[in-house]
Amino acid sequence: QVQLVESGGGLVQTGGSLRLSCADSGRTFSSYAVGWFRQAPGKEREFVAGISRTARSTYYADSVKGRFTISRDNAKNTVYLQMNSLKPEDTAVYYCAVAGSPFAFGSPKDSYDYWGQGTQVTVAS
């Protein structure tokens, strides 16, 4: 059973940093790609970043390239999203999700079948 728990959200000023964590207490986390998504009020959910099970492949939305870094520690069953130089437009609920296939690479085109409950990130201007 997959149980994803996100943490690390909060309120930060423009230009600040936050690190989100996604922990899986259920299935073998290390065997699957993981993605981070976000949804702002009134907007559709969008892909933010993804990482393959081995961390050899990473993907980023253009809007966060150079500012966000996704990483994982398979020994801890945890994936991280380091967010720097935050902007008000980064304000959203952030979700982590695990790919349904062990062959996924963490790209935005992969199918993500398991989702966490989300964590709020608010960037004040």
Z-matrix of the N, CA and C atoms (Angstrom, degrees):
N
C 1 1.455
C 2 1.523 1 109.33
N 3 1.335 2 115.27 1 131.44
C 4 1.452 3 120.14 2 -179.22
C 5 1.521 4 109.45 3 -88.88
N 6 1.305 5 115.51 4 129.73
C 7 1.464 6 120.77 5 177.19
C 8 1.516 7 107.87 6 -134.51
N 9 1.316 8 115.54 7 100.01
C 10 1.455 9 121.37 8 -178.34
C 11 1.521 10 110.35 9 -97.14
N 12 1.310 11 115.25 10 133.72
C 13 1.457 12 120.17 11 179.11
C 14 1.518 13 108.60 12 -130.15
N 15 1.333 14 116.33 13 117.38
C 16 1.457 15 121.45 14 176.66
C 17 1.523 16 109.62 15 -92.04
N 18 1.306 17 115.46 16 150.57
C 19 1.456 18 121.06 17 175.52
C 20 1.520 19 108.53 18 -153.66
N 21 1.325 20 115.47 19 167.52
C 22 1.456 21 119.94 20 175.94
C 23 1.512 22 115.23 21 104.50
N 24 1.313 23 116.90 22 -4.94
C 25 1.455 24 118.80 23 178.53
C 26 1.517 25 111.14 24 -72.00
N 27 1.335 26 114.62 25 172.20
C 28 1.451 27 119.23 26 178.77
C 29 1.507 28 111.62 27 162.33
N 30 1.324 29 114.72 28 -166.43
C 31 1.458 30 122.72 29 179.83
C 32 1.522 31 109.23 30 -103.01
N 33 1.321 32 116.00 31 130.73
C 34 1.452 33 120.77 32 -178.87
C 35 1.528 34 108.68 33 -142.34
N 36 1.310 35 116.04 34 153.45
C 37 1.456 36 120.64 35 177.64
C 38 1.531 37 110.57 36 -79.89
N 39 1.313 38 115.36 37 157.72
C 40 1.469 39 120.15 38 175.14
C 41 1.524 40 109.99 39 -54.08
N 42 1.321 41 115.01 40 133.66
C 43 1.453 42 120.85 41 -177.87
C 44 1.515 43 114.04 42 91.11
N 45 1.302 44 116.63 43 -8.52
C 46 1.452 45 121.08 44 -179.06
C 47 1.521 46 113.27 45 -80.88
N 48 1.323 47 114.84 46 -176.11
C 49 1.467 48 121.19 47 -176.70
C 50 1.522 49 110.65 48 -132.37
N 51 1.313 50 114.47 49 152.86
C 52 1.453 51 122.54 50 171.75
C 53 1.525 52 107.56 51 -144.94
N 54 1.322 53 115.67 52 152.73
C 55 1.454 54 120.02 53 172.08
C 56 1.515 55 109.08 54 -122.77
N 57 1.308 56 115.34 55 118.72
C 58 1.449 57 121.11 56 176.80
C 59 1.532 58 109.76 57 -91.14
N 60 1.310 59 114.58 58 147.13
C 61 1.465 60 120.60 59 176.50
C 62 1.514 61 109.27 60 -124.48
N 63 1.311 62 114.93 61 146.81
C 64 1.458 63 121.58 62 175.90
C 65 1.514 64 106.83 63 -132.04
N 66 1.309 65 116.25 64 114.83
C 67 1.455 66 121.66 65 -178.48
C 68 1.515 67 110.01 66 -112.79
N 69 1.314 68 115.22 67 142.23
C 70 1.451 69 121.37 68 179.18
C 71 1.517 70 109.02 69 -118.51
N 72 1.302 71 116.00 70 115.37
C 73 1.466 72 119.90 71 179.49
C 74 1.516 73 111.48 72 -95.45
N 75 1.336 74 115.70 73 6.62
C 76 1.455 75 118.64 74 -176.15
C 77 1.515 76 113.59 75 -104.80
N 78 1.320 77 116.09 76 -109.05
C 79 1.453 78 119.57 77 -172.49
C 80 1.521 79 112.06 78 -72.23
N 81 1.308 80 115.95 79 -179.01
C 82 1.459 81 121.55 80 -176.27
C 83 1.522 82 109.56 81 -70.40
N 84 1.284 83 115.48 82 96.46
C 85 1.452 84 123.52 83 -176.15
C 86 1.515 85 111.90 84 -59.16
N 87 1.305 86 115.92 85 -38.73
C 88 1.460 87 120.99 86 -172.16
C 89 1.517 88 112.86 87 -67.32
N 90 1.314 89 118.32 88 -12.00
C 91 1.460 90 121.63 89 -176.28
C 92 1.524 91 113.58 90 -91.40
N 93 1.326 92 117.31 91 1.46
C 94 1.456 93 119.86 92 -172.73
C 95 1.521 94 112.27 93 -135.99
N 96 1.327 95 114.55 94 149.19
C 97 1.462 96 119.74 95 172.77
C 98 1.530 97 109.51 96 -70.78
N 99 1.313 98 114.57 97 153.92
C 100 1.462 99 121.15 98 -178.72
C 101 1.526 100 109.14 99 -132.22
N 102 1.298 101 115.82 100 141.93
C 103 1.457 102 120.48 101 177.45
C 104 1.512 103 111.73 102 -125.99
N 105 1.313 104 114.55 103 155.42
C 106 1.470 105 121.57 104 171.00
C 107 1.527 106 107.57 105 -111.83
N 108 1.306 107 115.41 106 136.36
C 109 1.443 108 123.11 107 178.02
C 110 1.523 109 108.56 108 -129.27
N 111 1.322 110 115.88 109 165.28
C 112 1.457 111 118.83 110 175.68
C 113 1.526 112 109.73 111 -145.85
N 114 1.315 113 113.40 112 154.42
C 115 1.454 114 119.47 113 177.51
C 116 1.515 115 109.22 114 -139.55
N 117 1.318 116 115.25 115 118.52
C 118 1.463 117 121.80 116 177.32
C 119 1.531 118 108.49 117 -92.11
N 120 1.322 119 117.30 118 157.90
C 121 1.470 120 120.38 119 179.81
C 122 1.521 121 111.25 120 -56.24
N 123 1.323 122 115.75 121 130.08
C 124 1.454 123 120.70 122 177.60
C 125 1.515 124 115.02 123 76.68
N 126 1.324 125 116.97 124 4.52
C 127 1.468 126 120.53 125 -178.82
C 128 1.515 127 110.61 126 -121.21
N 129 1.322 128 115.11 127 160.35
C 130 1.452 129 119.47 128 176.84
C 131 1.525 130 110.54 129 -76.24
N 132 1.300 131 114.40 130 156.07
C 133 1.458 132 119.27 131 175.24
C 134 1.524 133 109.50 132 -65.59
N 135 1.326 134 116.11 133 139.81
C 136 1.456 135 119.93 134 -179.03
C 137 1.520 136 111.15 135 -131.62
N 138 1.295 137 114.32 136 150.25
C 139 1.462 138 122.17 137 176.27
C 140 1.521 139 109.03 138 -70.50
N 141 1.325 140 115.55 139 138.11
C 142 1.458 141 120.94 140 178.36
C 143 1.527 142 110.80 141 -112.51
N 144 1.313 143 116.35 142 -52.36
C 145 1.468 144 120.50 143 -177.40
C 146 1.523 145 109.20 144 -160.58
N 147 1.325 146 115.74 145 155.05
C 148 1.453 147 120.17 146 177.98
C 149 1.516 148 110.23 147 -145.13
N 150 1.322 149 115.65 148 155.99
C 151 1.457 150 120.47 149 -178.18
C 152 1.522 151 108.62 150 -142.58
N 153 1.323 152 115.56 151 138.35
C 154 1.459 153 120.42 152 179.05
C 155 1.526 154 110.17 153 -73.40
N 156 1.314 155 115.45 154 169.41
C 157 1.460 156 119.27 155 -175.98
C 158 1.520 157 112.08 156 -63.80
N 159 1.341 158 117.05 157 -29.47
C 160 1.460 159 120.28 158 179.69
C 161 1.520 160 112.39 159 -94.09
N 162 1.338 161 116.58 160 -4.76
C 163 1.466 162 122.94 161 -176.18
C 164 1.527 163 113.37 162 71.52
N 165 1.324 164 117.87 163 8.78
C 166 1.464 165 119.64 164 179.33
C 167 1.521 166 111.34 165 -75.29
N 168 1.331 167 116.04 166 -25.21
C 169 1.462 168 120.14 167 179.68
C 170 1.515 169 110.14 168 -118.55
N 171 1.321 170 115.10 169 133.81
C 172 1.459 171 120.30 170 174.18
C 173 1.523 172 108.93 171 -133.93
N 174 1.305 173 115.85 172 152.06
C 175 1.448 174 122.81 173 -178.66
C 176 1.529 175 108.40 174 -135.14
N 177 1.329 176 115.12 175 145.65
C 178 1.459 177 120.22 176 -179.98
C 179 1.524 178 110.46 177 -138.28
N 180 1.311 179 115.23 178 146.29
C 181 1.452 180 119.68 179 168.73
C 182 1.528 181 108.05 180 -69.53
N 183 1.310 182 116.19 181 148.13
C 184 1.469 183 119.71 182 -179.07
C 185 1.525 184 111.81 183 -57.38
N 186 1.303 185 115.91 184 -33.14
C 187 1.463 186 120.49 185 -175.55
C 188 1.525 187 113.41 186 -68.61
N 189 1.333 188 117.29 187 -16.47
C 190 1.467 189 119.27 188 -177.36
C 191 1.522 190 113.21 189 -119.09
N 192 1.316 191 117.15 190 -3.28
C 193 1.467 192 119.97 191 -179.25
C 194 1.515 193 110.89 192 -58.82
N 195 1.318 194 115.39 193 134.55
C 196 1.452 195 120.48 194 -179.70
C 197 1.517 196 113.81 195 86.01
N 198 1.327 197 117.02 196 -12.06
C 199 1.466 198 120.68 197 179.40
C 200 1.526 199 112.50 198 -115.63
N 201 1.315 200 117.14 199 -34.18
C 202 1.461 201 121.83 200 -178.10
C 203 1.536 202 109.24 201 -108.87
N 204 1.319 203 114.79 202 147.56
C 205 1.464 204 120.85 203 176.06
C 206 1.519 205 109.69 204 -135.11
N 207 1.312 206 115.92 205 126.32
C 208 1.456 207 121.06 206 176.80
C 209 1.517 208 108.54 207 -99.76
N 210 1.316 209 115.73 208 140.81
C 211 1.458 210 120.49 209 179.02
C 212 1.527 211 108.02 210 -150.73
N 213 1.312 212 114.97 211 169.87
C 214 1.465 213 118.11 212 179.06
C 215 1.520 214 110.48 213 -146.83
N 216 1.329 215 113.78 214 152.24
C 217 1.455 216 122.01 215 174.28
C 218 1.520 217 105.38 216 -126.01
N 219 1.307 218 116.27 217 96.97
C 220 1.459 219 119.95 218 -175.53
C 221 1.524 220 112.67 219 -66.44
N 222 1.304 221 117.22 220 -27.07
C 223 1.466 222 119.78 221 177.56
C 224 1.521 223 110.99 222 -65.51
N 225 1.333 224 115.70 223 -27.31
C 226 1.464 225 121.03 224 179.56
C 227 1.519 226 112.29 225 -102.62
N 228 1.338 227 116.95 226 2.75
C 229 1.471 228 120.58 227 -177.53
C 230 1.522 229 111.38 228 52.75
N 231 1.311 230 116.19 229 44.43
C 232 1.461 231 120.67 230 -174.66
C 233 1.525 232 110.81 231 -136.32
N 234 1.319 233 114.77 232 139.78
C 235 1.461 234 122.20 233 173.00
C 236 1.524 235 107.54 234 -118.03
N 237 1.316 236 115.58 235 141.81
C 238 1.459 237 121.67 236 -176.00
C 239 1.525 238 110.65 237 -118.13
N 240 1.316 239 114.70 238 153.67
C 241 1.454 240 121.05 239 169.97
C 242 1.521 241 107.10 240 -131.84
N 243 1.324 242 115.29 241 104.41
C 244 1.454 243 120.80 242 176.86
C 245 1.521 244 107.90 243 -85.52
N 246 1.307 245 115.69 244 122.43
C 247 1.461 246 121.23 245 -176.00
C 248 1.528 247 108.72 246 -117.89
N 249 1.321 248 116.07 247 115.30
C 250 1.461 249 122.25 248 178.86
C 251 1.521 250 110.65 249 -115.19
N 252 1.314 251 115.76 250 164.85
C 253 1.461 252 121.26 251 178.06
C 254 1.522 253 111.35 252 49.36
N 255 1.307 254 115.70 253 48.39
C 256 1.461 255 120.55 254 -175.56
C 257 1.515 256 112.05 255 -66.15
N 258 1.318 257 114.40 256 145.73
C 259 1.458 258 122.69 257 -178.93
C 260 1.531 259 109.32 258 -121.53
N 261 1.299 260 117.61 259 157.88
C 262 1.478 261 119.40 260 177.78
C 263 1.530 262 112.61 261 -55.66
N 264 1.321 263 116.85 262 -32.15
C 265 1.463 264 119.47 263 -179.78
C 266 1.523 265 113.04 264 -72.25
N 267 1.318 266 117.38 265 -6.27
C 268 1.468 267 120.79 266 173.88
C 269 1.527 268 111.50 267 -83.48
N 270 1.301 269 116.94 268 -6.69
C 271 1.462 270 120.93 269 179.45
C 272 1.521 271 110.66 270 -62.15
N 273 1.328 272 115.83 271 124.63
C 274 1.463 273 121.31 272 -176.40
C 275 1.525 274 108.90 273 -178.40
N 276 1.314 275 114.73 274 171.11
C 277 1.459 276 120.25 275 166.11
C 278 1.527 277 106.79 276 -88.78
N 279 1.295 278 115.71 277 127.98
C 280 1.463 279 121.67 278 -178.08
C 281 1.522 280 109.51 279 -103.56
N 282 1.326 281 114.58 280 132.78
C 283 1.452 282 121.84 281 -179.17
C 284 1.526 283 110.35 282 -122.13
N 285 1.307 284 116.30 283 141.67
C 286 1.453 285 118.66 284 167.60
C 287 1.521 286 108.51 285 -102.04
N 288 1.303 287 115.02 286 153.89
C 289 1.450 288 120.17 287 -177.62
C 290 1.511 289 109.58 288 -147.97
N 291 1.309 290 115.83 289 145.59
C 292 1.457 291 122.27 290 -179.46
C 293 1.519 292 109.70 291 -106.58
N 294 1.312 293 115.46 292 135.53
C 295 1.455 294 120.14 293 178.79
C 296 1.519 295 110.93 294 -65.59
N 297 1.326 296 115.32 295 147.14
C 298 1.447 297 119.30 296 -179.56
C 299 1.517 298 113.28 297 -79.25
N 300 1.331 299 116.91 298 -22.53
C 301 1.454 300 121.22 299 -177.51
C 302 1.519 301 111.26 300 -108.02
N 303 1.314 302 117.98 301 138.18
C 304 1.467 303 120.26 302 175.77
C 305 1.523 304 112.64 303 -69.82
N 306 1.349 305 116.68 304 -8.05
C 307 1.457 306 120.52 305 -179.66
C 308 1.526 307 112.29 306 -95.81
N 309 1.305 308 117.34 307 -0.28
C 310 1.465 309 120.82 308 178.85
C 311 1.517 310 110.70 309 -71.41
N 312 1.340 311 114.73 310 155.07
C 313 1.461 312 119.81 311 -178.18
C 314 1.524 313 113.19 312 -112.66
N 315 1.326 314 116.51 313 -1.78
C 316 1.456 315 118.61 314 -179.03
C 317 1.513 316 112.95 315 92.68
N 318 1.322 317 117.10 316 15.44
C 319 1.458 318 119.42 317 179.24
C 320 1.519 319 110.23 318 -79.99
N 321 1.325 320 116.99 319 163.34
C 322 1.470 321 119.08 320 178.11
C 323 1.525 322 112.93 321 -65.58
N 324 1.315 323 117.48 322 -14.35
C 325 1.463 324 119.89 323 -179.70
C 326 1.524 325 112.74 324 -89.42
N 327 1.301 326 117.37 325 -8.45
C 328 1.465 327 119.88 326 179.07
C 329 1.518 328 110.72 327 -71.16
N 330 1.295 329 115.97 328 159.55
C 331 1.459 330 121.63 329 175.66
C 332 1.519 331 109.58 330 -91.97
N 333 1.306 332 115.73 331 125.90
C 334 1.464 333 121.09 332 -179.46
C 335 1.524 334 108.22 333 -109.79
N 336 1.291 335 116.08 334 118.30
C 337 1.454 336 120.47 335 -169.58
C 338 1.524 337 114.58 336 -103.24
N 339 1.311 338 118.06 337 -17.87
C 340 1.458 339 121.30 338 -175.80
C 341 1.521 340 109.02 339 -126.33
N 342 1.330 341 115.16 340 130.61
C 343 1.458 342 120.80 341 -172.61
C 344 1.518 343 111.46 342 -127.22
N 345 1.325 344 113.99 343 147.81
C 346 1.450 345 119.56 344 172.85
C 347 1.518 346 110.82 345 -84.82
N 348 1.316 347 116.18 346 -177.32
C 349 1.459 348 121.13 347 -175.39
C 350 1.522 349 112.05 348 -87.13
N 351 1.317 350 117.35 349 -13.43
C 352 1.454 351 121.40 350 177.73
C 353 1.513 352 113.20 351 95.53
N 354 1.315 353 114.63 352 153.32
C 355 1.453 354 121.56 353 175.54
C 356 1.532 355 108.27 354 -137.14
N 357 1.324 356 115.99 355 136.14
C 358 1.460 357 120.84 356 -175.16
C 359 1.521 358 111.20 357 -81.65
N 360 1.321 359 115.13 358 131.88
C 361 1.461 360 122.10 359 172.50
C 362 1.522 361 107.27 360 -119.80
N 363 1.311 362 115.60 361 123.58
C 364 1.461 363 120.91 362 179.31
C 365 1.520 364 108.91 363 -124.71
N 366 1.324 365 115.45 364 124.34
C 367 1.456 366 120.96 365 179.95
C 368 1.518 367 108.01 366 -111.56
N 369 1.318 368 114.98 367 114.94
C 370 1.462 369 120.51 368 -177.88
C 371 1.525 370 110.46 369 -85.15
N 372 1.319 371 115.79 370 140.62
C 373 1.469 372 120.04 371 -179.98
C 374 1.525 373 111.40 372 -87.48
